[in-house]
Structure formats: structure tokens, C-alpha cells
Amino acid sequence: MNALTNYQTILGANGKPEFVVIPYADFVKLPGTFRPGMIPHAVVGAAVDGKPMLQAWREYLMLTQEDIAKRMGITQAGYAQIEAAKRPRKTTLQKAADALGITLEQLAY
């Protein structure tokens, strides 16, 4: 494994390392890095295994139905119905995508 050497450490108020800044080009090469527009293998695999895309993304992002429901301003039960729907409305999917921090295209149904 190559050691990352092109980085800057930012110390916190206590004098201990708190943040690390790296060039974006190095960041996107890191394993497990999520880049805008991409669909991670784990999400694709869950969808292939039969999970709805909303559920696959939610689980990948380690969020609960309650988390997403709060972000959307609806109840957990309401979100559960959306996640289970065969063909949710485009406007509903856009709201869910916004709550997940992804694009509508990444929810490609």
C-alpha cells in the first residue's frame, strides 16, 4: 500500500490532530470514497438482490427510516410506504434523494 504523503494536519484547540486535508485527486482514489454521481457497488448489489433502491441507499448511508422521514418532514410510516412502493412519484423520489444527499439519477428505478 502506498502511504499518503501529500496532506495537511489541522490541530484542534487542545493541540491534537483534529482534521486532515488532502488533495481532491488523492481523496477520490481512497477505497470506499463516494463521489457525486456514482452508485456504490454495495447499493447496486442490494438492488440486484431485490431491495428497493431507496432502501439500498438508506442502508448504505447507515440511516434509519426515521432519519430519512425527519429530513423529509414526514412520519416514519409514511417513509416506509414510499420505500416499499413499486413506482413512487418523481416528486417524491426527488424529495427522498434530497434527504439522502444524492441525485435523482442515482435512484434510477
C-alpha positions in Angstrom: 0.0 0.0 0.0 1.2 3.5 -0.8 1.5 5.9 2.1 -0.4 9.1 1.7 2.2 11.9 2.0 0.5 14.9 0.4 -1.7 16.1 3.3 -2.1 18.8 5.9 -3.0 18.1 9.5 -5.0 20.7 11.4 -4.7 20.8 15.1 -7.7 21.4 17.4 -7.8 23.8 20.4 -6.3 21.0 22.5 -3.2 20.8 20.3 -4.1 17.3 19.0 -4.8 16.5 15.3 -8.5 17.2 14.6 -8.7 17.4 10.7 -6.7 16.2 7.7 -6.8 18.0 4.4 -5.8 16.1 1.3 -5.9 17.0 -2.4 -9.2 16.0 -4.0 -7.5 13.9 -6.6 -6.0 11.8 -3.8 -9.3 11.7 -1.9 -11.2 10.1 -4.8 -8.7 7.4 -5.1 -9.2 6.3 -1.5 -11.0 3.0 -1.1 -14.7 3.4 -0.2 -14.8 7.0 -1.3 -18.2 8.1 -2.5 -18.1 10.5 -5.4 -21.0 12.6 -6.7 -22.9 10.8 -9.4 -21.7 7.3 -8.7 -23.6 4.4 -7.4 -21.6 2.3 -5.0 -21.2 -1.4 -5.6 -23.0 -2.2 -2.3 -26.0 -0.3 -3.4 -26.1 -2.0 -6.8 -25.6 -5.4 -5.2 -28.5 -4.8 -2.8 -30.8 -3.7 -5.6 -29.8 -6.8 -7.7 -30.7 -8.9 -4.6 -34.2 -7.4 -4.7 -34.1 -4.4 -2.3 -35.7 -1.2 -3.4 -33.1 1.4 -4.4 -34.3 3.7 -1.6 -33.7 1.0 1.0 -30.3 0.1 -0.6 -29.1 3.7 -0.4 -30.5 4.3 3.1 -28.8 1.2 4.4 -25.5 2.1 2.6 -25.6 5.5 4.2 -26.3 3.9 7.6 -29.6 5.8 8.1 -32.9 4.6 9.6 -36.3 5.1 8.1 -36.9 7.6 10.9 -33.8 9.6 9.9 -35.0 10.0 6.3 -38.6 10.7 7.4 -37.4 13.5 9.6 -35.3 15.0 6.8 -38.4 14.8 4.5 -40.7 16.2 7.1 -43.0 13.1 7.2 -43.6 10.2 9.5 -41.6 7.0 9.6 -44.7 5.1 8.5 -45.1 7.5 5.5 -41.5 7.0 4.5 -41.8 3.2 4.8 -44.7 3.3 2.3 -42.6 5.3 -0.1 -39.7 2.9 0.3 -41.9 -0.1 -0.4 -43.8 1.5 -3.3 -43.3 -0.2 -6.7 -43.2 3.2 -8.6 -43.0 6.2 -6.3 -43.8 9.6 -7.9 -40.9 11.5 -9.4 -41.5 14.4 -7.0 -41.5 12.0 -4.0 -38.3 10.4 -5.3 -36.7 13.9 -5.6 -37.5 14.7 -2.0 -36.1 11.3 -0.9 -33.0 11.9 -3.0 -32.5 15.3 -1.4 -33.0 13.8 2.1 -30.3 11.1 1.3 -27.9 13.7 -0.2 -27.9 12.0 -3.7 -29.2 12.9 -7.1 -32.5 11.6 -8.6 -30.5 9.8 -11.3 -28.7 7.8 -8.6 -32.1 6.4 -7.6 -32.6 5.1 -11.2 -35.6 2.8 -11.0 
